[in-house]
Amino acid sequence: MALHIAVANRKGGVGKSTVSIMLAHAYAAWGGKRVLVVDLDTQCNASLILLGGDGWLKAKNRAITIADYFFDLYDGAMPSTKDFVVPGAGDIDAAPGRPLPISLLVGSLLVEDVQGELFVREARQSSDPETVGNRVRGKLKRLLTRFDPHADVVIYDCAPGLSFAALAALDAADLVLVPFRPDYVSQFAIDRISMLIEDRFHIDSVRAIPLDQRRYVTLPNFIRPSGPDRMLMQEVAAGHPMLGVEMPLNDDIARAFEWQGERQSIEEKYGSGVGAVRALYDAFSTAAERARERRGRE
């Protein structure tokens, strides 16, 4: 069964898409895994990074985006799930002339509109909004997990809002990675996303769960070598599990997410930042396997 990873935070601008892509590259290049990236964000950043603008437009015109997938298969239609994914995504080679085994379920500007239509469809069967919402969330979760035979690792790049698809991804995930910038707004956002992940109604109930038993782990991102970042990171770590690595503010890492027409190695792609990407992969892959084992015992 595939390992399911959600990258999520209630705050935008914290690097969810870029962290999702770093993990996809690392699992494929260093872990030798078949990776599927599921772009659930209407900004479609993960899709633009992996396909470029022209590639995203082609997928949109072929009607193989995440919105098309949800709408076409929601009521139980059974076309092949592989018809909706783009293989060989990205601009990194595993070896000369051989792309990394990364596939992409392409993002859509319309995914939230489609979820609204699906909610209306379910509302014909029930007048209770909570019941309707739970049914939509449950069906989307089943659709997201249908890709298990075609991937070893599934990475959900979640939107910051409370969409049904994002909630379904949190339900499906073995471990949720929560990137954050070290500022006070991010601290509040981490509290909010932690309650969703742990299905608690108050932050004190989340904090009652031992750190090593929680279904999420935080990741400091865009860290500067000096300044107040360290103090704010310590405040987050006092209440939430933290991965033990941090992603620096690095120009080579930032440039790595610009679409390149020619493929290159992962070392060429990330330049001076490749060591930080490797540290992220080593720490997170270990944490994710432990989380999956723990979940399997529950």
HUNORJO-V620292 format. One record per residue. N is the residue number from 1. RES is the residue in one letter. SS is DSSP state (h for helix, s for strand, l for the rest). PHI is phi in radians with two decimals (* if undefined). PSI is psi in whole degrees, 0 to 359 (999 if undefined). Layout:
n-><N/N>
res-><RES/RES>
ss-><SS/SS>
phi-><PHI/PHI>
psi-><PSI/PSI>
This chain:
n-><1/2/3/4/5/6/7/8/9/10/11/12/13/14/15/16/17/18/19/20/21/22/23/24/25/26/27/28/29/30/31/32/33/34/35/36/37/38/39/40/41/42/43/44/45/46/47/48/49/50/51/52/53/54/55/56/57/58/59/60/61/62/63/64/65/66/67/68/69/70/71/72/73/74/75/76/77/78/79/80/81/82/83/84/85/86/87/88/89/90/91/92/93/94/95/96/97/98/99/100/101/102/103/104/105/106/107/108/109/110/111/112/113/114/115/116/117/118/119/120/121/122/123/124/125/126/127/128/129/130/131/132/133/134/135/136/137/138/139/140/141/142/143/144/145/146/147/148/149/150/151/152/153/154/155/156/157/158/159/160/161/162/163/164/165/166/167/168/169/170/171/172/173/174/175/176/177/178/179/180/181/182/183/184/185/186/187/188/189/190/191/192/193/194/195/196/197/198/199/200/201/202/203/204/205/206/207/208/209/210/211/212/213/214/215/216/217/218/219/220/221/222/223/224/225/226/227/228/229/230/231/232/233/234/235/236/237/238/239/240/241/242/243/244/245/246/247/248/249/250/251/252/253/254/255/256/257/258/259/260/261/262/263/264/265/266/267/268/269/270/271/272/273/274/275/276/277/278/279/280/281/282/283/284/285/286/287/288/289/290/291/292/293/294/295/296/297/298>
res-><M/A/L/H/I/A/V/A/N/R/K/G/G/V/G/K/S/T/V/S/I/M/L/A/H/A/Y/A/A/W/G/G/K/R/V/L/V/V/D/L/D/T/Q/C/N/A/S/L/I/L/L/G/G/D/G/W/L/K/A/K/N/R/A/I/T/I/A/D/Y/F/F/D/L/Y/D/G/A/M/P/S/T/K/D/F/V/V/P/G/A/G/D/I/D/A/A/P/G/R/P/L/P/I/S/L/L/V/G/S/L/L/V/E/D/V/Q/G/E/L/F/V/R/E/A/R/Q/S/S/D/P/E/T/V/G/N/R/V/R/G/K/L/K/R/L/L/T/R/F/D/P/H/A/D/V/V/I/Y/D/C/A/P/G/L/S/F/A/A/L/A/A/L/D/A/A/D/L/V/L/V/P/F/R/P/D/Y/V/S/Q/F/A/I/D/R/I/S/M/L/I/E/D/R/F/H/I/D/S/V/R/A/I/P/L/D/Q/R/R/Y/V/T/L/P/N/F/I/R/P/S/G/P/D/R/M/L/M/Q/E/V/A/A/G/H/P/M/L/G/V/E/M/P/L/N/D/D/I/A/R/A/F/E/W/Q/G/E/R/Q/S/I/E/E/K/Y/G/S/G/V/G/A/V/R/A/L/Y/D/A/F/S/T/A/A/E/R/A/R/E/R/R/G/R/E>
ss-><l/l/s/s/s/s/s/l/l/l/l/l/l/l/l/h/h/h/h/h/h/h/h/h/h/h/h/h/h/l/l/l/l/l/s/s/s/s/s/l/l/l/l/l/h/h/h/h/h/h/h/h/h/h/h/h/h/h/h/h/h/l/l/l/s/h/h/h/h/h/h/h/h/l/l/l/l/l/l/l/h/h/h/h/l/s/l/l/l/l/l/s/s/s/s/l/l/s/s/l/l/s/s/s/s/s/l/l/l/l/h/h/h/h/h/h/h/h/h/h/h/h/h/l/l/l/l/l/h/h/h/h/h/h/h/h/h/h/h/h/h/h/h/h/h/h/h/h/h/h/l/l/s/s/s/s/s/l/l/l/l/l/l/h/h/h/h/h/h/h/h/h/l/l/s/s/s/s/s/s/l/l/l/h/h/h/h/h/h/h/h/h/h/h/h/h/h/h/l/l/l/l/h/h/h/h/h/l/l/l/h/h/h/l/l/s/s/s/s/s/s/s/s/l/l/l/l/l/h/h/h/h/h/h/h/h/h/h/h/l/l/s/s/s/s/s/s/s/l/l/h/h/h/h/h/l/l/l/l/l/l/l/l/s/l/h/h/h/h/h/h/h/h/h/h/h/h/h/h/h/h/h/h/h/h/h/h/h/h/h/h/h/h/h/h/h/h/l>
phi-><*/-1.16/-1.43/-1.88/-2.18/-1.94/-1.95/-2.59/-2.87/-1.30/-1.90/-1.44/1.30/-1.80/1.63/-1.07/-1.17/-1.17/-1.15/-1.01/-1.22/-1.02/-1.13/-1.07/-1.03/-1.19/-1.07/-1.34/-1.36/-1.75/-1.63/1.14/-1.69/-1.43/-2.00/-2.03/-1.71/-1.92/-1.57/-1.75/-1.73/-1.14/-1.27/1.06/-1.11/-1.08/-1.17/-1.17/-1.16/-1.50/-2.09/1.33/-1.08/-1.12/-1.12/-1.12/-1.10/-1.10/-1.12/-1.05/-1.20/-1.45/1.02/-2.14/-1.49/-1.06/-1.13/-1.12/-1.07/-1.06/-1.20/-1.30/-1.87/-1.02/-1.58/1.77/-1.05/-2.12/-1.13/-1.10/-1.08/-1.13/-1.14/-1.83/-2.03/-1.77/-1.40/1.05/-1.32/1.78/-2.18/-2.04/-1.66/-1.29/-2.67/-0.89/1.41/-2.22/-1.20/-1.07/-1.36/-2.00/-1.96/-2.38/-1.63/-1.23/-1.25/-2.48/-1.18/-1.79/-1.09/-1.25/-1.10/-1.12/-1.09/-1.11/-1.14/-1.20/-1.09/-1.08/-1.08/-1.21/-1.13/-1.20/-1.70/-2.71/-1.73/-1.60/-1.01/-1.14/-1.08/-1.09/-1.06/-1.14/-1.18/-1.10/-1.03/-1.14/-1.16/-1.15/-1.06/-1.10/-1.16/-1.15/-1.53/-1.27/-1.53/-0.88/-1.14/-1.85/-2.62/-1.58/-2.37/-2.02/-2.03/-1.71/-1.59/-1.60/-1.26/-1.26/-1.39/-1.70/-1.31/-1.07/-1.15/-1.13/-1.13/-1.10/-1.14/-1.09/-1.13/-1.34/-1.22/-1.27/-2.61/-1.85/-1.74/-2.01/-1.25/-2.64/-1.50/-1.34/-2.47/-1.27/-1.13/-1.10/-1.03/-1.10/-1.14/-1.13/-0.99/-1.16/-1.23/-1.12/-1.17/-1.15/-1.11/-1.55/0.98/-2.13/-1.75/-2.55/-1.09/-1.11/-1.19/-1.16/-1.17/-1.31/-1.44/-0.95/-0.96/-1.39/-1.90/-1.44/-1.58/-2.51/-2.53/-1.64/-2.38/-1.17/-2.24/1.03/-1.44/-1.54/-1.18/-2.51/1.89/-1.44/-0.98/-1.09/-1.12/-1.20/-1.09/-1.13/-1.16/-1.13/-1.13/-1.20/-2.11/-2.46/-1.14/-2.18/-1.17/1.74/-2.24/-2.40/-1.70/-1.35/-1.32/-2.39/-1.12/-1.17/-1.12/-1.05/-1.22/-1.12/-1.70/-1.52/-1.08/-1.95/-1.24/-1.90/-1.32/-2.59/-1.37/-1.15/-1.19/-1.19/-1.08/-1.74/0.92/-1.18/-1.59/-1.12/-1.13/-1.19/-1.14/-1.12/-1.11/-1.06/-1.10/-1.05/-1.24/-1.26/-1.08/-1.15/-1.11/-1.19/-1.15/-1.11/-1.14/-1.16/-1.08/-1.13/-1.16/-1.18/-1.51/-1.33>
psi-><140/151/128/126/130/136/114/153/149/352/139/167/19/1/28/313/317/322/320/316/321/315/319/312/315/314/323/316/315/331/348/27/150/120/136/123/127/112/104/3/132/343/340/28/318/321/319/326/318/337/341/169/316/318/321/317/321/317/319/315/334/356/49/31/175/324/317/319/310/315/318/327/359/320/16/6/148/39/162/133/331/339/343/5/150/115/164/35/150/176/34/138/139/324/162/122/4/109/157/150/65/126/161/129/108/141/162/143/343/6/324/325/318/320/324/319/322/325/315/321/316/330/342/341/344/147/359/114/322/318/316/313/318/324/318/313/316/318/320/323/316/323/320/326/2/351/0/318/342/4/149/330/129/125/120/118/104/146/156/340/179/58/157/323/319/318/321/321/320/321/321/336/137/325/139/128/127/93/149/149/142/80/170/331/318/323/316/318/323/319/315/315/328/324/323/315/316/0/53/154/355/144/330/328/325/315/343/344/128/144/320/1/1/157/15/162/141/158/114/131/154/44/130/151/341/172/195/1/317/317/318/324/320/324/320/315/338/336/352/148/139/145/330/359/164/148/121/160/106/127/323/321/317/317/338/342/10/129/130/138/332/142/155/175/164/329/320/323/315/351/232/347/1/328/323/322/319/319/320/313/313/315/315/319/324/314/322/320/321/319/320/319/317/319/326/336/347/999>
